[in-house]
Amino acid sequence: MLELQHVSKHYGERVALDDVSFTVGDGRMTGFVGGNGAGKTTAMRIILGVLNADPGAGSVSIDGAPLTAVDRRRFGYMPEERGLYPKMKVLEQIVYFGRLHGWTPAAARRNASELLERLGLGERMDDPVERLSLGNQQRAQIAAALVHRPDVLVLDEPFSGLDPMAVENVQSVLSDYATGGAPVLFSSHQLDIVERLCDDLVIIADGRIRASGDREKLRDEHAPAVWELLLSKDAGWLRDEPGIRVLSSDGGYALFEADSDDARQQVLRRALDHGDVVSFGRQHVSLAQIFKEVVR
């Protein structure tokens, strides 16, 4: 488990991170979301040792022990800014990064070839990076972060510039790492992808953590208490129920708020009396709605 505890970072008078704490569990995909300048990249760079936190202001640990340079060699890191050599061939370059992590030439080539095939770059292995589209360069950058088969992944905007097919390829690869037990932390502005992929969520704004934890628990905590009812018959009678405010209705469908659990349960009892209940439950809200609610 990767853990940040009470980490702060100042640049003069500007606060980049303010008492930031969150965890990335083993085998968990953790989405790290926030607006531009919220502090995501700063936190990731502190995890990787690229930046130092303020002296005495917090710690970063792995499996309960302070994170060391040796530990960080087990990390796979993808920065938001691409760092590939444009004149170098794709396969040659990924092999080179594997060799830097201590893999033999044969093992590094095997890992690189397998990754590039999975990421949809099998036919572009012998092309120089500069001939690739921006989306394909992004995929090559992901391969560079994964070629040494890291135990922990920290990825800054890995889905930026990817088309839907490439997003699926990358999702599949990252999910395999999580399934294998690796903590995976990734940032993204594409909230639909985060919602689809992550197990846990960390929301940051103005350098402060506004919410963190299991995605569905956060949805329950921060989503408005709005209920959906779908009947096989007309649901117009719901407007006359005490303690109920109908927000919208159409035939057998109604969206409503309830003053109490008793009022909501009474709706369900009445619905069962009026006809077959097709569905009844709390309205599903998107991650984008939760994000707006949390950072408001």
Secondary structure, DSSP 4 states (H G I P E B T S, - for coil): -EEEEEEEEEETTEEEEEEEEEEE-TT-EEEEE--TTSSHHHHHHHHHTSSPPSTTS-EEEETTEE--HHHHTTEEEE-SS----TTSBHHHHHHHHHHHTT--HHHHHHHHHHHHHHTT-GGGTTSBGGGS-HHHHHHHHHHHHHTT--SEEEEESTTTT--HHHHHHHHHHHHHHHHTT--EEEE-S-HHHHHHH-SEEEEEETTEEEEEEEHHHHHHHHS---EEEEESS--GGGGGSTTEEEEEEETTEEEEEESSHHHHHHHHHHHHHHS-EEEEEEPP--HHHHHHHHH-
